[in-house]
Amino acid sequence: MSQDLNTLNNKIVDVAVGLIVQDGQALLAKRAEHQHQGGRFEFPGGKVETGELVTAALARELHEELGIEIHTPQFIQRLTYHYPEKTVRLHVYRIESFDGEPVGREGQPLHWVSLAQLFELNFPDANRPIVRAAQLPQRYSITSDLIAAELDALPAWLAEQSIEKETDAWVYVRLPNASSTVYETAVKHLSMLRPDLNLVAAWDAPESVNEFIRGRHLTQSALLAKADLVRQSEQDFWFAACHDEASMAHAMKLGVDAMMLGAVLATPTHPEGKPLGWDGFAQLAKLSDVPVYALGGMQPKDLTEARTNGGFGIAGMRFI
């Protein structure tokens, strides 16, 4: 399904939603008490009219509601939620650039709230997954396997990857051949070395690392073997590696927060594999209802290309 084509039917209300972010804060409105889900905070947006492109509806609604002109909205996710009285399908876009100063043109109070504090607020039920999506980075770093054997190499690796302090840095600790003890030691060492990092552990990592991590990462084979996902709290994240349409479909069925799709380009670690290329990536990315990261051969300069082809961000080991 194309993310820009409105397939409105009589049972589903399509809504364009803007996650407007500046300086680590999201812009929220508060619903009037008489409205559906009244008194709760919400992300700005509104109903998609029949035959209207979702991005056109988003631009129109945000101009009408807030008086701003948006630039290059970035697709994040599609959410379908069944209320007793209606079903809504939210098309969510992240917006980092706009002209004008947001004002509540319909009398609604506006609030800039830090992304981390979104978890503390009361949203309509259909908006809760957007709170997790708002935390996701544009760059998802993956550790080198060598770290398992040489923990002293971690500072140099972090510096080499330009993972700076006080940034929204997420790191997947990928140590496929490490014992549970070595894996736990690596996670704890990273956490102590850089408390600001959002660490993601392997899906089968020992539970003893839970207090140090933000989420779990599924390989494609582990993903396909999973029947469900368990979250300890709303702030637990699940990521999955996908290489084809079937694995993507299963990832969305399970409800992962994001998927790593690849390999897009040739990589030294998988020289025998046939890369998707950007065209292949774009064809698969448009099938996803959740954020998609381009995986395989990525460099920081590839972020723009990934976003142009329907991706949310880039993932990789060698961001040099």
N, C-alpha and C positions, 0 to 999 in steps of 0.2 A: 504494500500500500504506500503510495506516495505521501510524504509528510505534508505536502502543500495542497493536495486535492481534497476538498470537502466532500465526504461521502455521507452526507446527512440523510438520516431516515426518520420516520415518524416516531421511533422509540428512543432515539439517542439525541441528546442536545450536545452539539460540538461547541467547545469553548476554547478560545485562544488565550493563553496565559503568559504574562511576561515576568520572568525573574530578573528584575532590574538590579544590577550590582555595581557599586562604586566604592572603592577604598575598603573592601572587606565587609560592606554592609548591603543589606537588601532593602528595597523599598516596599513597604506594606501599606495596605489600606485597612480600615476597620469597617465591617458591615454594620448597617443600621439595624436596630433591634427588630424592626418589622420585616426584614428581609429573610429569605431562606438561609438557615444557619446564622441567624442574626447575632450580633455582638462579638463575632469572632474576627480574627485577623484574616486577611486574604492577600494573595498575590494579584496585582491588577490584571485586568483583561475583560473579555466579554464574549458574548455569543457570536458564532460564525453564521452569517446569513446564507441562505440557500444560493449555491453557485459561487460563493465567494472563496477566494484563496485564503488559507489560514493566515499566512503572513500579512495579507492585505487587511484581514479582519483585526489582526494584532495591532498593526500600525494605526488603523482607524480608531479602535477602542482606546488605545493609550493616548491618542491625541484628544479624543473626546473626554476621557476621564481625567487626564493629567496635564494636558496642554503641551506635550512633548512630541518631537519628531525623532523616531528611532532610526538607528543605523545597523545594518548587518545583524539581525537577530540570529542567534545560533540555536538550532534545534537541540533539545535535551531529551525529551521523552513524551510518550503518549500514555495517558492513564484513563482507564474506563472504570467508573465507580457507580454502583447501583444503590441509589437511595430508595426508600420505600415509595416515594412519590414520583421519581424520575431517574433516568440514567444519564450521566454526563460523561463525555469523552474530552479530556483535557489535552490540548496540544501545547506543550510547554517549551518556551524559548528563553534563552539567557540573553540579556541585553546589557552591554557594557558601554555603549556609546549612544548619546542622544543629544539633541538640541533643545534648549529651553529649560526652565526651572519647574519641576513637578509641583503642581498644586491640585488640591481636591476640587475639581471643577463641578462636581456633583454634591459638594458639601461633605464629602467623606474625609475624616481625619487621616493624615499620612504620617508614617513613622519610618525612620531609617534604623534598622536593627542589625547588629553584628550577626554574621552567618552562624556562629556557634550558639548564639542565644535564641535562634529560631526554634530549637527543640523545646524551649520553655514556654512557648506561646500556644494559645488555643486557636487552631485552624479548623476549617471545615474538614471533615474526614477525608474527602477526596484530595485535599492539598497535602496531607502528611508525607507522602513519598517525595514531594518536591523539596521538603526540608532536607532530606538526605541528599538529593541530587544537587542541592545548593552547596554542599560541602565538597563536592568532587573537584579535583584539580584538573588543569589542562595537560599536565605532564605527570605520568605515572612511571616512576623509576623502578627498575628491577635490578637487584644485586647480582654481581658476578659470582659464579660458583666458587671462585678462588677464596672468597671471604671465609668459607667454612674451615679452610685449613690455616688461615692466617688472619686472625681478628685484628692484629695490629695494622692491617692494610685498610681498615675501614675509614679512618680519617682521610687518607689519601684518595680513596675511592669517592667519598663524599665531595671532596674538593674538586676532583677531576670532573665529576658530573655537574658541577656548579649548583649543588643543592645548598643554597644559602640559608642562613638562619633567618628566622622570623618571616619565612615565606610559607605558603600553603604546600608543604612538601609531603608527598605520599611515597612510601618506599615498600615495595613487595620484597620480602626476604625470601628469595628463591635459592634454596640449597637442597636440590633433589637427592643428593647422595649422602647427606649428613645424618648422623644418628640423632635421636631425640635429644640427647644431652648436648651435643654440639649445636643443634638448632636452637635450643633454649638459651644456651650461652650467647649465641650470636644476637638473638633478639634482645636479651637483657643488656648486652654490651652496647648495642645501637641505641637503645632507649636511654641508657645512662649517658652515653656520649652526646646524644642530641635529643633531649626531652621534647623538643618542638616537633619532631617527626611524627607523622601519622603512619604507623607501621601496619603492614598487611602480612599475615602469616599464611603459609600453605594450608590447604584445606585439612590435611591430616597432621598438622603440627600438634604437639602436646598441649593439653588444656592449661598447663602451667604458664603458658605465654599469654593467656587471655587478658591479664591485667595490663599488658604492655601494648596491645594491638587495637586497631580500629576495625579490622575486618579479616576475612579469609578469602583466599584465591583458589579457584578450582581449575585444574588442567582440563582439557577437553574430555579426556577419558573419564576423569572423576566426575565431571559434570554429567555426562551421559549415564553414569551409573547411579546418580542421585534421583530419589523420588520426591524429596522435599528439602527445604532449607529451614534451619532453626536459627532464630535471632534471640539472643539473650536480652536485648533491649532495642528500642527504636534506633539507637545510635550504632548498632552493629551493621557492617557492610559486607556484601557478598559480591565478588568479582569472578568472571569466568573467561577463560581463553576459548575462542571459537575459530574454526577454520572453514566452516561451510554453513549452508543454509539450515541443515538439520540440527546442528549443535546450537545455532542461534535460536531456533524455534524452541528448543528444550530449555535454553537459558531463560528466555522470556516466560515460558510456562512456569518455571520454578520461582521467578520473581527476583532475579539478580539485579543489583543496582547498576552495573555497567559490564560491558564485555570488551575484551581485547581481541581484535579481529586481524588476522594475518596468516602468513607473512605477506606484507604488502610489497616489500622489496627483498632482494637477495640478502642473506645474512651469512657471516662466517660460520656460525654454529649449525646452520642447516643448508649447506651448499647444494645438497641434492634436491631440495624441495623446489617446486615451481611456484614462484611468487604470484600473488593476485594481480599486482600492478594497481595503479590508482583507479583504472576503469573497473576492474573487478571488485576492488574495495568499495567503490561508489555504488555498484549494483547491489552488493550485499548490505551495505550500511543503510540503505533506504528501506530495507525490510524490518529494521529494528525499531522497537518501541522504547528502548532504553539507550542511554549514552554509549557510543561506540568509540573506542580508542584504536588508532592505527598502530599495528604491531609489526615489527620486522624491518630492520635497517633504518630506523627512524633517527633523525637528528633534530635539534631545536628548530632549525630552519624549515622543517617539514610540517610544522604545526599549521601554517596557513594553508598548505596543500591539503592536509587532512580535513580541515574545516571546510574548505571549498568543496570537497568530495563527500560531505555529509557526516564527517566524523566530529566527535566532541573534543578529542585531544589526541596525544601520542603517548605510546608506551615503549619502553626499551631499556637495554642494559648500558648502552654506550652513548649517552648524551654528552658528547665532547665537542 
